[in-house]
Amino acid sequence: IILMAITLNYKQLGTWMFQQQTNNLTITMVLISLSMKLGLAPFHYWLPEVTQGIELHTGLILLTWQKIAPLSILFQIYNLINPTITLILAILSIFIGAWGGLNQTQMRKIMAYSSITHMGWMMAIISFNPSLTLLNLTIYIILTIPMFMVLTMNKSTSINSTSLLWNKTPTTLAIMSITLLSLGGLPPLTGFLPKWIIITELLKNDCTILTTMMAIMALLNLYFYTRLIYSTSLTMFPTNNNSKMFSHLTNPKFNFILPTLTTMSTMTLPLSPLLIA
């Protein structure tokens, strides 16, 4: 689709750039193709299945690095896109991302639906304040990397496997729990910052109904993150007494990146005046 849009753009304007494009059909084709790349609803069906079928480190690249190029293109043509279309894509993505993650037991699918939801929040604000979209993307990447690092270190791919972390690496379990709460947007963690400023900006633009629906869906996201924390931290997986002492018999390698990103994913909210400015 994007190749067809590029061809139409070159035929109409004689250039490869979209900034001067006025044809709504061409712009809509570009938006649809970029929505597929970002995994926005209703073009999201490939993302959870592909994420589930690949390795954890590859899934991290798919859910973070791959978002940069499509969003950079949207950032350049946001003023040409009909805001109504972006808001429809946003609310559909937030709704499907919240409901789709409720019944999942596989960690990679949960993170995929989380990605769909966060992309919806970015699309909701891109037509009004694109700089907030970049801030949201940066915070989303900072939150997602430590989550995947914990899963990769412990080879955890499902809720059942993460329930064993309490006797293997209790520290990483605490990191995962805090990161999940931050992904859900629980104040005063860092994940609350993008939701707070996006809701504030949308209210300034008289999008009260949309903002209310987004806030309600954010509660659903926080619910399945909290359910995951309950399954891993507050329930005891059947085991024997010897395995309970496993954490005292191991000496895992220290990772400098994980504590740094964890600190950034939990304690950046006081810096919000500097980030917004």
C-alpha positions in Angstrom: 0.0 0.0 0.0 2.8 2.4 0.9 4.5 1.7 -2.4 1.3 2.5 -4.3 1.0 5.7 -2.3 4.6 6.7 -3.1 3.9 6.0 -6.8 0.8 8.2 -6.8 2.6 10.9 -4.9 5.4 10.9 -7.5 3.0 10.9 -10.4 1.0 13.9 -9.0 3.8 16.1 -7.6 7.0 14.7 -9.3 8.7 14.3 -5.9 9.2 11.6 -3.3 8.2 13.8 -0.4 4.7 13.9 1.1 4.8 17.3 2.8 3.1 19.1 -0.2 0.5 16.3 -0.9 -3.1 17.5 -0.9 -4.8 14.3 -2.3 -6.8 12.7 0.6 -6.6 9.3 -1.1 -2.8 9.3 -1.1 -2.5 10.5 2.5 -5.1 7.9 3.7 -3.2 5.1 1.9 0.0 6.2 3.7 -1.8 6.3 7.0 -3.2 2.8 6.6 0.1 1.3 5.6 1.9 3.0 8.6 -0.9 1.8 10.9 -0.2 -1.8 9.7 3.4 -1.3 10.5 2.6 0.1 14.0 0.1 -2.6 14.7 -2.8 -0.2 15.2 -6.3 -1.5 15.3 -8.1 -2.7 13.2 -4.8 -3.7 11.4 -3.3 -5.3 14.6 -4.1 -9.0 14.0 -0.6 -9.9 12.9 1.2 -8.3 15.9 0.3 -10.6 18.8 0.7 -13.8 16.8 4.1 -12.7 15.3 5.3 -11.6 18.7 4.3 -14.9 20.2 6.1 -16.9 17.6 9.6 -15.2 17.8 12.3 -15.0 20.5 12.1 -12.6 23.3 14.9 -10.4 22.2 13.5 -10.3 18.7 10.1 -9.4 20.2 11.7 -6.5 22.0 13.0 -5.2 18.7 9.6 -5.7 17.0 7.8 -3.8 19.8 10.2 -0.9 20.2 12.7 -0.3 17.4 10.3 -1.0 14.6 7.9 1.7 15.8 10.5 4.5 15.3 10.4 4.6 11.4 6.6 4.7 10.9 6.2 7.2 13.7 8.9 9.4 12.2 7.0 9.5 8.9 3.7 10.3 10.7 5.5 13.0 12.6 6.3 14.7 9.3 2.8 14.5 7.7 0.6 14.8 10.8 -0.8 18.1 9.6 -2.0 16.5 6.4 -4.0 13.7 8.2 -7.6 14.1 9.1 -7.7 14.3 13.0 -10.9 12.3 13.0 -9.3 9.3 11.4 -6.4 9.3 13.9 -8.7 9.6 16.8 -10.8 6.6 15.5 -7.6 4.6 15.1 -6.5 5.7 18.6 -9.7 4.7 20.5 -9.9 1.4 18.6 -6.3 0.5 19.5 -6.8 1.5 23.1 -10.0 -0.5 23.4 -8.7 -3.6 21.6 -5.4 -3.5 23.4 -7.1 -3.3 26.8 -9.7 -6.1 26.1 -7.3 -8.3 24.2 -4.8 -8.5 27.0 -7.3 -9.5 29.7 -7.5 -13.2 28.7 -3.9 -13.8 27.8 -1.5 -16.1 29.7 1.6 -15.7 27.4 3.9 -12.8 28.3 4.8 -12.0 24.7 1.1 -11.6 23.7 0.5 -9.5 26.8 3.3 -7.2 25.8 2.0 -7.1 22.2 -1.4 -5.9 23.3 0.3 -3.5 25.6 2.1 -2.1 22.6 -1.2 -1.7 20.7 -2.6 0.3 23.6 0.4 2.6 23.9 0.4 3.2 20.1 -3.2 4.2 20.5 -2.3 6.8 23.1 0.4 8.2 20.7 -2.1 8.4 17.8 -4.6 10.2 20.0 -2.3 13.1 20.6 -0.2 13.3 17.3 -2.7 15.6 15.6 -2.7 18.1 18.5 0.8 18.0 19.9 3.3 15.7 18.0 6.1 16.4 20.5 4.1 14.5 23.2 4.0 11.5 20.8 7.8 11.4 20.8 7.9 11.8 24.6 5.4 8.9 24.9 7.4 6.7 22.6 10.6 7.4 24.5 9.0 6.5 27.8 7.3 3.4 26.3 10.7 2.1 25.1 12.3 2.8 28.5 9.5 0.8 30.2 9.5 -2.1 27.7 13.3 -2.8 27.6 13.6 -3.7 31.3 10.5 -5.8 31.1 11.9 -7.9 28.2 15.3 -8.0 29.9 13.8 -9.7 33.0 11.9 -12.1 30.8 15.0 -12.9 28.7 17.2 -13.4 31.8 14.8 -15.9 33.3 13.5 -17.4 30.0 10.0 -16.7 31.1 7.4 -16.8 28.4 4.2 -17.4 30.3 2.5 -16.4 33.6 3.2 -19.9 35.0 6.9 -19.6 34.3 7.1 -16.1 35.9 5.5 -17.5 39.1 8.8 -19.3 39.7 10.8 -16.1 39.8 10.2 -15.5 43.6 12.5 -18.4 44.5 15.0 -18.0 41.6 15.6 -14.2 41.4 13.5 -12.2 43.8 15.1 -9.0 42.8 14.1 -9.3 39.1 10.6 -10.2 40.3 10.4 -6.9 42.1 11.8 -5.1 39.1 9.2 -6.8 36.8 6.3 -5.9 39.2 7.3 -2.2 39.4 7.8 -2.0 35.6 4.3 -3.5 35.0 2.7 -1.0 37.3 4.5 1.8 35.5 3.4 0.4 32.1 -0.2 0.5 33.5 0.2 4.2 34.3 -0.1 4.0 38.1 1.1 7.2 39.8 3.6 8.2 40.9 5.6 6.0 38.5 7.0 7.2 35.2 4.3 5.5 33.1 1.7 7.9 34.6 3.4 10.9 32.9 2.4 10.4 29.3 -1.1 9.5 30.2 -1.4 12.6 32.4 -0.1 15.0 29.8 -2.0 13.4 26.9 -5.3 13.6 28.9 -4.6 17.2 29.8 -3.9 18.1 26.2 -7.0 16.4 24.9 -9.1 18.2 27.4 -7.7 21.5 26.2 -8.9 20.5 22.7 -12.5 19.7 24.0 -12.1 15.9 23.5 -13.9 15.2 26.8 -15.8 12.0 25.7 -12.7 10.5 24.0 -10.6 11.3 27.1 -13.1 9.6 29.4 -13.1 6.5 27.3 -9.3 6.4 27.2 -9.1 6.7 31.0 -11.6 3.9 31.5 -9.6 1.6 29.1 -6.4 2.5 31.0 -8.0 1.0 34.1 -8.5 -2.2 32.2 -4.8 -2.2 31.2 -3.8 -1.6 34.9 -6.1 -4.5 35.9 -4.4 -7.2 33.8 -1.0 -5.9 34.8 -2.1 -6.1 38.4 -3.4 -9.6 37.8 -0.1 -10.6 36.4 1.7 -9.2 39.5 -0.8 -11.2 41.7 0.0 -14.4 39.9 3.7 -14.0 40.2 4.2 -12.3 43.6 1.2 -13.1 45.8 0.6 -16.8 44.9 3.0 -19.6 45.7 3.7 -22.0 42.9 3.8 -25.7 44.1 7.4 -26.6 44.8 9.6 -28.4 47.3 11.7 -27.0 50.2 15.0 -27.4 48.3 14.0 -25.2 45.4 12.9 -22.5 47.8 16.5 -21.9 48.7 17.6 -21.6 45.1 18.0 -17.9 45.2 20.5 -18.2 48.1 22.7 -20.6 46.2 23.1 -18.6 43.0 25.3 -15.6 42.2 23.8 -14.0 39.1 25.9 -11.5 37.0 25.3 -7.9 37.8 23.7 -6.0 34.9 24.3 -2.2 34.9 21.6 -1.5 32.2 18.7 -3.1 34.1 18.9 -1.0 37.3 19.4 2.1 35.3 16.4 1.6 33.1 14.4 0.5 36.1 15.2 3.7 37.9 14.2 5.7 34.8 11.0 3.7 34.5 9.9 4.5 38.1 11.3 7.8 39.2 11.1 10.2 36.2 7.7 11.8 37.2 9.3 14.6 39.3 11.2 15.6 36.1 7.9 16.1 34.2 8.1 20.0 34.2 11.5 19.7 32.4 10.3 17.0 30.0 7.1 18.9 29.0 9.0 22.2 28.6 
